[in-house]
């Protein structure tokens, strides 16, 4: 009945409105009927649209509610009722804050009663996200959009569009947790939970930027003999030591200080409010004492020491890397001074560090330009009295501000800067050069050797460049010996290591390979079996003591006997006197090298030395 009245009133109104215009245009009844029919269709369309809007509002998946300005529900659709688990009768006339808000977040009755929308409040211009509660007590996330409308009678209403976005919020929360976890893992050490190098560098750079002039101190902490713990008790014990050190450091510092693990057994401590080096010294001493405290692990009492290098930021210093370099140099000095102590990067260390930096640069330039000198130490065949060959030795000549440098002084520096392999390559080239010169002088029976460090063995171009060198020089490959340190780390299975593969390739090409400094390492005998080398050179530390130390003498004797049984050439290094040479000869060692025979000879003097020796032997 209501619909009929609406249609009737609508049709009548349309006729009254359109009537005068229609009579002016045409008095034809047919035209009038057409107009009335069209009006009827238009009104039907309007009513149809209204029904569609109502249908859409009722069946949309989003909740819709209409409220007065006091928040009381005037109308809601089925979706809103479903999401809350209520009926429209349950909520009409009530403010959703009374039933939709979780009890622990709900306003008081007085506050709800006093609530009133303010259309001018910009809060309502944005999507709102609230935790809501269903009638069964389940919490969900409700995303609400609020708009305000004024009716023809000047009344204002709030229209809310509500959507259950719980799944989306939970997924976003999970992603945030994963993101936070990934960020934490990227900036923290997994084992100890301490910040890592990345976090440390960020922290110290910020501290330097924010600090007053010269108020940031840095301690570089390195655990002493940590490898021994791993080797003796296993990696689980090593992990326990690292966690012990991390806990100790963290609990013996101020809240404002930062401790981070930046390497295997290396830690750093940043003191943002360090007054001076003396303050850092007191902190370092306290940390060393605390770390030294024994602790229990799996029935054992473990104890570890620590060496520390300390540096204080200079006024205006803003680079954390540079401050770490200073602390690292001080740490190096602490280890050289006996370990389990702290060294401060003071003026004395600064000057020493500056000199080392200068020396490092000089050596790097020398490697690049080949600016080294080479000497050759002869090896004598005790059976014939002839010189069997020479070992190539590298030297660094004097400059205007320093004297000559011995290998023990500059080789560790070259190794530290990663250029030892290149330096060995220079020695190889000079060995080939000298061998070619000897061949040209009619001395082709003299063998030539050079040292090959692990760095050289690791170079993929080593063998190819060696082959090219000897072939270009027309040298018999069997006359070239490569000396490999016995202490080279061949891994747990020497025969399958990459270095062992290079040694096999050298042997297969016809070169001789000797183990150098034999007898001072822990795996000499196993290397003899695994590597099948051509010979060994007994270390001079054993040779030097063999006349006074029965143990050293016995080791040398048994080594010679073993090598003879295996058909391996044996050379004794560091022979200083006739008595030692005689005993070695009696033990069956056929080849000797040392100052007893000759000091290393400059390259330009080798030929003359050989001629002079030959003449001396003939006249003797």
C-alpha positions as CSV (number, residue, x, y, z in Angstrom):
1,X,0.0,0.0,0.0
2,X,2.8,2.4,0.9
3,X,4.5,1.8,-2.5
4,X,1.3,2.4,-4.3
5,X,0.8,5.7,-2.6
6,X,4.3,6.8,-3.4
7,X,3.9,5.8,-7.0
8,X,0.6,7.5,-7.3
9,X,1.7,10.7,-5.6
10,X,4.8,10.7,-7.7
11,X,2.9,10.3,-11.0
12,X,0.3,12.9,-10.1
13,X,3.0,15.3,-9.2
14,X,4.7,14.7,-12.5
15,X,1.5,15.4,-14.4
16,X,0.9,18.6,-12.6
17,X,4.4,19.8,-13.2
18,X,4.6,18.8,-16.8
19,X,1.0,19.6,-17.7
20,X,1.2,23.3,-18.8
21,X,4.3,22.6,-20.8
22,X,2.7,19.6,-22.5
23,X,-0.4,21.6,-23.6
24,X,1.7,24.3,-25.0
25,X,3.8,21.9,-27.1
26,X,0.9,19.8,-28.4
27,X,-2.7,19.3,-27.6
28,X,-2.6,15.9,-29.1
29,X,-3.8,13.2,-26.7
30,X,-1.3,10.7,-28.0
31,X,1.5,13.0,-27.1
32,X,0.2,13.5,-23.6
33,X,-0.1,9.8,-23.2
34,X,3.5,9.3,-24.3
35,X,4.6,11.9,-21.8
36,X,2.7,10.3,-18.9
37,X,4.1,7.0,-19.9
38,X,7.7,8.4,-19.9
39,X,7.2,10.0,-16.5
40,X,5.9,6.7,-15.1
41,X,9.1,5.0,-16.5
42,X,11.4,7.7,-14.9
43,X,9.7,7.3,-11.5
44,X,9.9,3.6,-11.8
45,X,13.7,3.9,-12.5
46,X,14.1,6.1,-9.4
47,X,12.3,3.6,-7.3
48,X,14.3,0.8,-8.8
49,X,17.6,2.6,-8.1
50,X,16.5,3.2,-4.5
51,X,15.8,-0.5,-4.1
52,X,19.1,-1.4,-5.6
53,X,20.9,1.0,-3.2
54,X,19.0,-0.5,-0.3
55,X,19.8,-4.0,-1.5
56,X,23.5,-3.1,-1.9
57,X,23.6,-1.6,1.6
58,X,22.0,-4.7,3.1
59,X,24.2,-7.3,1.4
60,X,27.6,-5.6,1.1
61,X,30.4,-7.3,2.9
62,X,31.3,-4.1,4.7
63,X,29.4,-3.1,7.8
64,X,27.3,0.1,7.5
65,X,25.8,2.0,10.3
66,X,24.1,5.4,10.6
67,X,24.5,7.2,13.9
68,X,23.2,10.4,15.3
69,X,25.8,12.9,16.5
70,X,25.8,11.4,20.0
71,X,26.9,8.1,18.5
72,X,23.6,6.2,18.9
73,X,22.9,3.7,16.1
74,X,19.9,4.6,14.0
75,X,20.3,1.9,11.3
76,X,22.8,-0.9,10.5
77,X,23.1,-3.4,7.8
78,X,23.4,-7.2,8.2
79,X,27.1,-7.2,7.6
80,X,27.7,-5.0,10.7
81,X,25.5,-7.3,12.8
82,X,27.3,-10.4,11.5
83,X,30.8,-9.2,12.3
84,X,29.8,-8.3,15.8
85,X,27.6,-11.3,16.3
86,X,24.5,-9.2,17.2
87,X,21.1,-8.4,15.8
88,X,19.9,-4.9,14.9
89,X,17.5,-5.0,17.7
90,X,20.4,-5.5,20.1
91,X,22.2,-2.3,19.1
92,X,19.6,0.2,17.7
93,X,19.7,3.2,20.0
94,X,23.0,2.3,21.6
95,X,26.5,3.7,21.1
96,X,28.9,1.0,19.8
97,X,31.4,2.1,22.5
98,X,29.1,0.4,24.9
99,X,29.4,-3.1,23.4
100,X,32.0,-3.1,20.6
101,X,35.0,-1.8,22.5
102,X,36.9,-4.4,24.6
103,X,36.2,-3.9,28.3
104,X,39.7,-3.0,29.3
105,X,39.7,-0.2,26.7
106,X,36.1,1.0,27.2
107,X,35.2,4.5,28.3
108,X,33.1,5.0,31.4
109,X,29.4,5.3,31.1
110,X,29.6,9.0,31.8
111,X,32.2,9.5,29.1
112,X,30.1,7.5,26.6
113,X,27.0,9.5,27.5
114,X,28.9,12.7,27.0
115,X,30.3,11.7,23.6
116,X,29.5,13.8,20.6
117,X,30.9,13.8,17.1
118,X,32.7,16.9,15.9
119,X,32.7,17.1,12.1
120,X,35.5,19.7,12.2
121,X,37.9,17.2,14.0
122,X,40.5,16.1,11.4
123,X,40.7,12.8,13.0
124,X,37.6,11.7,11.2
125,X,39.2,12.5,7.8
126,X,41.4,9.4,8.1
127,X,40.8,5.7,8.3
128,X,40.6,4.6,11.9
129,X,41.7,1.2,13.2
130,X,40.3,0.0,16.4
131,X,40.3,-3.3,18.3
132,X,36.7,-4.4,18.7
133,X,35.1,-7.3,20.4
134,X,32.4,-9.7,19.1
135,X,29.6,-10.8,21.3
136,X,31.4,-14.1,22.0
137,X,34.4,-12.2,23.4
138,X,36.7,-12.6,20.4
139,X,38.8,-9.6,19.5
140,X,39.1,-8.4,15.9
141,X,40.5,-5.3,14.2
142,X,37.9,-3.0,12.8
143,X,38.8,-0.5,10.1
144,X,36.3,2.4,10.2
145,X,35.7,5.3,7.8
146,X,33.5,8.1,9.1
147,X,31.6,10.7,7.0
148,X,29.0,13.2,8.0
149,X,25.8,14.2,6.2
150,X,23.1,16.8,6.8
151,X,19.5,16.0,6.0
152,X,16.9,18.3,4.5
153,X,15.6,19.0,8.0
154,X,19.1,20.2,9.0
155,X,19.8,17.1,11.1
156,X,23.4,15.7,11.0
157,X,24.2,12.1,10.9
158,X,27.4,10.0,11.0
159,X,27.7,7.2,8.5
160,X,30.3,4.6,9.3
161,X,31.7,2.0,6.9
162,X,33.3,-0.8,8.9
163,X,35.6,-3.6,7.7
164,X,37.0,-6.6,9.6
165,X,40.8,-6.4,8.7
166,X,42.0,-8.8,11.3
167,X,43.8,-11.1,8.8
168,X,45.5,-8.1,7.2
169,X,46.6,-6.7,10.5
170,X,47.9,-10.1,11.7
171,X,49.8,-10.6,8.4
172,X,51.3,-7.1,8.7
173,X,52.2,-7.8,12.3
174,X,53.9,-11.0,11.3
175,X,55.8,-9.2,8.5
176,X,56.9,-6.5,11.0
177,X,58.1,-9.2,13.4
178,X,60.0,-10.9,10.6
179,X,61.4,-7.6,9.5
180,X,62.5,-6.7,13.0
181,X,64.0,-10.2,13.4
182,X,65.9,-9.8,10.2
183,X,67.1,-6.4,11.2
184,X,68.2,-7.7,14.5
185,X,70.0,-10.6,12.9
186,X,71.7,-8.2,10.5
187,X,73.1,-6.1,13.4
188,X,73.7,-8.7,16.1
189,X,75.9,-11.7,16.7
190,X,73.8,-14.9,16.8
191,X,75.9,-16.7,19.4
192,X,76.4,-14.0,22.0
193,X,73.5,-11.7,21.2
194,X,75.9,-8.7,21.1
195,X,75.8,-6.1,18.4
196,X,78.0,-7.0,15.5
197,X,80.5,-5.0,13.4
198,X,77.8,-3.3,11.4
199,X,76.0,-2.0,14.5
200,X,79.3,-1.1,16.1
201,X,80.4,1.1,13.2
202,X,77.0,2.8,13.1
203,X,77.1,3.4,16.9
204,X,80.6,4.8,17.1
205,X,80.2,7.1,14.1
206,X,77.0,8.5,15.8
207,X,78.9,8.8,19.1
208,X,81.7,10.7,17.5
209,X,79.3,13.0,15.8
210,X,77.4,13.7,19.0
211,X,80.4,13.8,21.4
212,X,82.2,16.8,22.8
213,X,85.7,17.1,21.5
214,X,87.8,14.0,22.3
215,X,85.3,12.3,24.7
216,X,84.9,8.9,22.9
217,X,87.2,6.0,23.8
218,X,87.5,2.6,22.2
219,X,88.8,-0.7,23.6
220,X,89.7,-3.5,21.2
221,X,89.6,-6.8,23.1
222,X,91.1,-10.0,21.8
223,X,90.9,-13.3,23.7
224,X,94.4,-14.9,24.3
225,X,95.0,-18.4,23.1
226,X,91.4,-18.9,22.2
227,X,92.4,-21.5,19.5
228,X,93.9,-23.7,22.2
229,X,90.5,-23.9,23.9
230,X,88.9,-25.0,20.6
231,X,91.7,-27.5,19.9
232,X,91.6,-29.0,23.4
233,X,87.9,-29.1,24.3
234,X,86.2,-28.5,21.0
235,X,84.0,-25.8,19.5
236,X,81.3,-26.1,22.2
237,X,83.9,-25.0,24.8
238,X,85.0,-22.2,22.5
239,X,81.4,-21.0,22.2
240,X,81.1,-21.1,26.0
241,X,84.2,-19.0,26.3
242,X,82.9,-16.4,23.8
243,X,79.6,-16.2,25.7
244,X,81.5,-15.9,29.0
245,X,83.5,-13.0,27.6
246,X,80.4,-11.4,26.2
247,X,78.6,-11.6,29.5
248,X,81.6,-10.4,31.4
249,X,82.1,-7.4,29.2
250,X,78.5,-6.4,29.2
251,X,78.2,-6.6,33.0
252,X,81.3,-4.7,33.8
253,X,80.5,-1.5,31.8
254,X,78.3,1.5,32.1
255,X,74.8,1.5,30.6
256,X,76.0,4.1,28.1
257,X,78.9,2.0,26.9
258,X,78.5,-0.4,24.0
259,X,80.1,-3.8,23.6
260,X,80.1,-5.6,20.3
261,X,81.6,-8.8,18.8
262,X,83.3,-7.9,15.5
263,X,85.2,-11.2,14.8
264,X,85.9,-14.7,15.9
265,X,87.4,-13.9,19.3
266,X,87.4,-10.1,19.0
267,X,85.3,-7.6,20.8
268,X,85.1,-3.8,21.0
269,X,83.9,-1.5,23.7
270,X,82.8,2.0,22.9
271,X,82.9,4.5,25.9
272,X,81.0,7.6,24.7
273,X,82.0,9.6,27.8
274,X,85.7,8.7,28.2
275,X,87.7,11.4,29.8
276,X,91.2,10.3,28.7
277,X,93.5,7.3,28.2
278,X,94.0,6.8,31.9
279,X,90.2,6.2,32.2
280,X,90.4,3.7,29.4
281,X,93.3,2.0,31.1
282,X,91.4,1.6,34.3
283,X,88.4,0.1,32.4
284,X,90.6,-2.2,30.5
285,X,92.4,-3.5,33.6
286,X,89.0,-4.2,35.2
287,X,87.8,-6.1,32.1
288,X,91.0,-8.2,31.9
289,X,90.6,-9.2,35.5
290,X,87.0,-10.1,35.1
291,X,87.6,-12.1,31.9
292,X,90.4,-14.0,33.7
293,X,88.0,-15.4,36.2
294,X,87.7,-19.2,35.7
295,X,84.2,-20.6,35.0
296,X,82.8,-24.1,34.8
297,X,81.9,-25.9,31.6
298,X,80.9,-29.6,31.3
299,X,82.9,-30.6,34.4
300,X,85.9,-28.5,33.4
301,X,87.2,-25.2,34.8
302,X,88.0,-23.0,31.8
303,X,90.1,-19.9,31.9
304,X,90.9,-17.4,29.2
305,X,93.0,-14.2,29.1
306,X,92.5,-11.1,27.1
307,X,94.7,-8.5,25.4
308,X,93.3,-5.0,24.9
309,X,94.3,-2.0,22.8
310,X,92.8,1.4,23.7
311,X,92.5,4.6,21.7
312,X,91.0,7.9,22.5
313,X,89.3,10.0,19.8
314,X,91.2,13.1,18.9
315,X,89.4,16.5,18.9
316,X,87.2,16.6,15.8
317,X,87.7,13.0,14.9
318,X,84.6,11.6,13.3
319,X,85.7,8.3,11.7
320,X,85.1,5.2,13.7
321,X,87.3,3.1,11.3
322,X,90.3,5.2,12.0
323,X,89.8,5.0,15.8
324,X,89.5,1.2,15.5
325,X,92.8,1.1,13.5
326,X,94.5,2.9,16.3
327,X,93.1,0.5,18.9
328,X,94.0,-2.4,16.7
329,X,97.7,-1.2,16.6
330,X,97.7,-0.9,20.4
331,X,96.2,-4.4,20.6
332,X,99.0,-5.7,18.4
333,X,101.6,-4.1,20.8
334,X,99.8,-5.7,23.8
335,X,100.1,-9.2,22.2
336,X,103.7,-8.6,21.4
337,X,104.4,-7.5,24.9
338,X,103.3,-10.8,26.4
339,X,99.4,-10.8,26.2
340,X,96.8,-10.5,29.0
341,X,97.5,-6.8,29.2
342,X,96.4,-3.4,27.9
343,X,98.3,-1.0,25.7
344,X,97.3,2.6,25.1
345,X,97.6,4.4,21.8
346,X,99.6,7.3,23.2
347,X,102.2,9.5,21.5
348,X,104.9,6.9,21.5
349,X,102.6,4.3,19.8
350,X,101.4,7.0,17.5
351,X,104.9,7.7,16.2
352,X,105.6,4.0,15.9
353,X,102.3,3.5,14.1
354,X,103.1,6.3,11.7
355,X,106.5,4.8,11.0
356,X,104.9,1.4,10.3
357,X,102.4,3.0,7.9
358,X,105.2,4.6,6.1
359,X,107.1,1.3,5.9
360,X,104.0,-0.5,4.8
361,X,103.5,1.9,1.9
362,X,107.2,1.7,1.0
363,X,107.0,-2.1,0.9
364,X,103.8,-2.1,-1.1
365,X,105.5,0.2,-3.7
366,X,108.6,-2.0,-3.6
367,X,106.6,-5.1,-4.4
368,X,104.8,-3.3,-7.2
369,X,108.1,-2.1,-8.7
370,X,110.2,-5.2,-7.9
371,X,112.6,-3.0,-5.8
372,X,114.2,-5.8,-3.8
373,X,117.6,-7.3,-3.7
374,X,118.4,-11.0,-3.9
375,X,121.1,-13.1,-2.4
376,X,121.9,-16.8,-2.9
377,X,123.0,-19.1,-0.2
378,X,124.9,-22.2,-1.4
379,X,124.2,-25.8,-0.5
380,X,127.2,-28.2,-0.4
381,X,127.2,-31.9,-1.4
382,X,129.3,-33.5,1.4
383,X,130.0,-36.6,-0.7
384,X,131.8,-34.7,-3.5
385,X,132.6,-31.3,-1.9
386,X,130.9,-29.6,-4.8
387,X,128.3,-26.9,-4.6
388,X,125.0,-28.6,-5.4
389,X,122.9,-25.4,-5.7
390,X,121.6,-22.2,-4.2
391,X,118.6,-21.0,-2.3
392,X,117.1,-17.7,-3.4
393,X,116.8,-15.2,-0.5
394,X,115.1,-11.8,-0.7
395,X,116.6,-8.7,0.9
396,X,115.5,-5.0,1.3
397,X,118.4,-2.6,0.9
398,X,119.0,0.6,3.0
399,X,117.4,4.0,2.2
400,X,118.3,7.5,3.3
401,X,116.4,7.2,6.5
402,X,116.9,3.6,7.5
403,X,119.3,0.7,7.2
404,X,118.9,-2.6,5.4
405,X,116.0,-4.8,6.4
406,X,116.2,-8.5,7.1
407,X,113.4,-10.8,5.9
408,X,112.1,-11.3,9.4
409,X,111.5,-7.5,9.6
410,X,109.6,-6.9,6.4
411,X,108.1,-10.3,5.3
412,X,105.4,-10.2,8.1
413,X,104.4,-6.7,7.0
414,X,104.2,-7.8,3.3
415,X,102.1,-10.8,4.4
416,X,99.8,-8.6,6.5
417,X,99.0,-6.4,3.4
418,X,98.3,-9.5,1.3
419,X,101.4,-9.2,-1.0
420,X,103.5,-12.2,0.1
421,X,102.4,-14.2,-2.9
422,X,103.5,-11.4,-5.2
423,X,106.8,-11.1,-3.4
424,X,107.4,-14.9,-3.8
425,X,106.7,-14.5,-7.5
426,X,109.5,-12.0,-7.7
427,X,111.8,-14.4,-5.9
428,X,110.8,-17.1,-8.4
429,X,111.6,-14.8,-11.3
430,X,115.0,-14.0,-9.8
431,X,115.8,-17.7,-9.1
432,X,115.0,-18.5,-12.8
433,X,117.2,-15.5,-13.9
434,X,120.1,-16.7,-11.8
435,X,119.7,-20.3,-13.0
436,X,119.8,-19.1,-16.6
437,X,123.0,-17.1,-15.8
438,X,124.7,-20.1,-14.3
439,X,123.7,-22.3,-17.3
440,X,125.2,-19.7,-19.6
441,X,128.4,-19.7,-17.5
442,X,128.7,-23.5,-17.9
443,X,127.4,-24.3,-14.5
444,X,124.2,-26.1,-15.4
445,X,124.7,-28.7,-12.7
446,X,123.8,-26.1,-10.0
447,X,120.3,-26.4,-8.7
448,X,118.2,-23.3,-7.8
449,X,115.5,-23.2,-5.2
450,X,113.0,-20.5,-4.0
451,X,110.4,-20.4,-1.2
452,X,106.7,-20.7,-1.9
453,X,104.4,-19.4,0.8
454,X,100.8,-20.6,1.2
455,X,99.9,-17.3,-0.5
456,X,101.9,-18.3,-3.6
457,X,100.5,-21.8,-3.6
458,X,97.0,-20.3,-3.6
459,X,97.6,-18.2,-6.7
460,X,95.9,-19.7,-9.7
461,X,98.6,-18.4,-12.0
462,X,101.6,-19.7,-10.0
463,X,102.2,-22.9,-12.0
464,X,101.6,-21.4,-15.4
465,X,104.0,-18.5,-14.7
466,X,106.6,-20.9,-13.4
467,X,106.3,-23.1,-16.5
468,X,106.5,-20.1,-18.8
469,X,109.6,-18.8,-17.0
470,X,111.6,-22.0,-17.1
471,X,110.6,-22.8,-20.7
472,X,111.4,-19.3,-21.9
473,X,114.8,-19.5,-20.1
474,X,115.5,-23.0,-21.5
475,X,115.9,-24.5,-18.0
476,X,115.6,-28.1,-17.0
477,X,112.6,-28.2,-14.7
478,X,114.2,-30.9,-12.5
479,X,116.9,-28.3,-11.6
480,X,114.3,-26.0,-9.9
481,X,113.2,-26.8,-6.3
482,X,110.2,-25.2,-4.7
483,X,110.6,-25.0,-0.9
484,X,107.3,-25.2,1.0
485,X,107.1,-24.6,4.8
486,X,106.3,-27.7,6.8
487,X,104.0,-25.5,8.9
488,X,101.8,-24.7,5.9
489,X,98.2,-25.4,6.8
490,X,97.2,-28.3,4.5
491,X,93.9,-28.9,6.4
492,X,92.7,-32.0,8.1
493,X,93.4,-34.2,5.0
494,X,96.7,-32.9,3.5
495,X,96.5,-35.2,0.5
496,X,93.2,-33.6,-0.6
497,X,93.9,-30.0,0.1
498,X,94.3,-27.4,-2.6
499,X,97.9,-26.8,-1.7
500,X,98.6,-30.5,-1.9
501,X,97.1,-30.5,-5.4
502,X,99.5,-27.7,-6.4
503,X,102.4,-29.7,-5.1
504,X,101.3,-32.8,-7.0
505,X,101.1,-30.7,-10.2
506,X,104.6,-29.3,-9.6
507,X,105.9,-32.9,-9.2
508,X,104.1,-34.1,-12.2
509,X,105.7,-31.3,-14.3
510,X,109.1,-32.5,-13.2
511,X,109.9,-29.9,-10.5
512,X,111.4,-30.8,-7.1
513,X,109.4,-30.0,-3.9
514,X,111.1,-29.8,-0.5
515,X,109.5,-29.3,3.0
516,X,111.3,-26.4,4.6
517,X,112.0,-25.8,8.3
518,X,111.3,-29.5,8.9
519,X,110.9,-30.6,12.5
520,X,109.3,-27.5,14.1
521,X,105.7,-28.3,13.1
522,X,103.3,-30.9,14.3
523,X,102.5,-32.7,11.1
524,X,105.9,-33.2,9.5
525,X,105.8,-37.0,9.2
526,X,102.2,-37.0,8.0
527,X,103.1,-34.5,5.3
528,X,106.0,-36.8,4.2
529,X,103.4,-39.6,3.6
530,X,100.7,-37.5,2.1
531,X,102.6,-35.1,-0.1
532,X,105.4,-37.4,-1.4
533,X,107.9,-34.6,-1.5
534,X,111.4,-34.9,-3.0
535,X,113.3,-33.8,0.1
536,X,113.3,-32.0,3.4
537,X,115.4,-29.2,5.0
538,X,116.0,-29.8,8.7
539,X,115.2,-26.5,10.6
540,X,118.2,-24.6,11.8
541,X,116.8,-24.4,15.4
542,X,117.3,-28.1,15.7
543,X,120.7,-28.1,14.0
544,X,122.0,-25.2,16.2
545,X,121.4,-27.2,19.4
546,X,122.3,-30.7,18.3
547,X,125.8,-30.6,19.9
548,X,124.5,-29.5,23.3
549,X,121.0,-30.9,23.4
550,X,120.7,-34.7,23.2
551,X,117.0,-34.5,22.3
552,X,117.6,-32.2,19.3
553,X,120.5,-34.4,18.3
554,X,118.3,-37.5,18.4
555,X,115.5,-35.8,16.4
556,X,118.0,-34.7,13.7
557,X,119.5,-38.2,13.6
558,X,116.2,-40.0,13.3
559,X,115.0,-37.5,10.7
560,X,118.1,-38.2,8.6
561,X,117.7,-42.0,8.9
562,X,114.0,-41.8,8.0
563,X,114.7,-39.7,4.9
564,X,117.4,-42.1,3.8
565,X,115.1,-45.1,4.2
566,X,112.4,-43.3,2.2
567,X,114.9,-42.2,-0.5
568,X,114.2,-38.6,0.3
569,X,117.0,-35.9,0.0
570,X,117.8,-34.2,3.3
571,X,119.5,-30.9,3.8
572,X,120.6,-29.5,7.2
573,X,120.1,-25.7,7.5
574,X,121.9,-23.3,9.8
575,X,125.3,-25.2,10.0
576,X,127.6,-22.8,11.8
577,X,130.8,-24.7,12.4
578,X,133.1,-27.6,11.5
579,X,132.0,-29.7,14.4
580,X,128.3,-29.6,13.5
581,X,129.1,-30.2,9.9
582,X,131.2,-33.3,10.8
583,X,128.5,-34.8,13.0
584,X,125.8,-34.3,10.4
585,X,128.0,-35.9,7.8
586,X,128.6,-38.9,10.1
587,X,124.8,-39.1,10.6
588,X,124.4,-39.6,6.9
589,X,123.3,-36.0,5.9
590,X,124.8,-35.4,2.5
591,X,123.8,-31.8,2.0
592,X,124.5,-28.9,4.3
593,X,123.7,-25.1,4.2
594,X,124.8,-22.4,6.6
595,X,127.3,-19.7,7.5
596,X,129.9,-22.5,8.0
597,X,129.9,-22.8,4.2
598,X,129.0,-19.2,3.2
599,X,126.8,-16.3,4.0
600,X,124.2,-15.5,1.3
601,X,126.0,-14.1,-1.8
602,X,124.8,-11.1,-3.7
603,X,123.6,-12.0,-7.2
604,X,126.4,-10.2,-9.0
605,X,129.0,-12.1,-6.9
606,X,127.8,-15.7,-7.3
607,X,129.8,-16.4,-10.4
608,X,133.0,-15.1,-8.9
609,X,132.4,-16.9,-5.7
610,X,132.0,-20.2,-7.5
611,X,135.2,-19.7,-9.5
612,X,137.2,-18.7,-6.5
613,X,135.9,-21.8,-4.6
614,X,136.8,-24.1,-7.4
615,X,140.3,-22.6,-7.6
616,X,140.7,-23.0,-3.9
617,X,139.6,-26.6,-4.0
618,X,142.1,-27.4,-6.8
619,X,145.0,-25.7,-4.9
620,X,144.1,-27.4,-1.6
